[in-house]
């Protein structure tokens, strides 16, 4: 999957929320409880991903069954590449 070619925007590294730096793998609870959405959900007993749009445009993703666990932080370009790739079947190997 060669769609994800973007590099993190160096201007985004310093974003802070309540005085704390936002970084990949940070505890999702530090991003707060408001603003999380389940963009997709199925008959999987509530095991879903939740996403939040951050003030600088990046997207935080967390596991709904572990809301205090790590948040993965993606740029808009990275998320767009992933979604477009998934729609094109490039992530089908994850399901086999």
Buried (B, 14 or more C-beta within 10 A) or exposed (E): EEBBEEEBEEEBEEBEEEEEEBEEEBEBEBBEEEEBEEEEEEEEEEEBBBBBEBEBEBBBBBBBEEBEEBBBBBBBBBBBBBEEBEEEEBEEEEEE
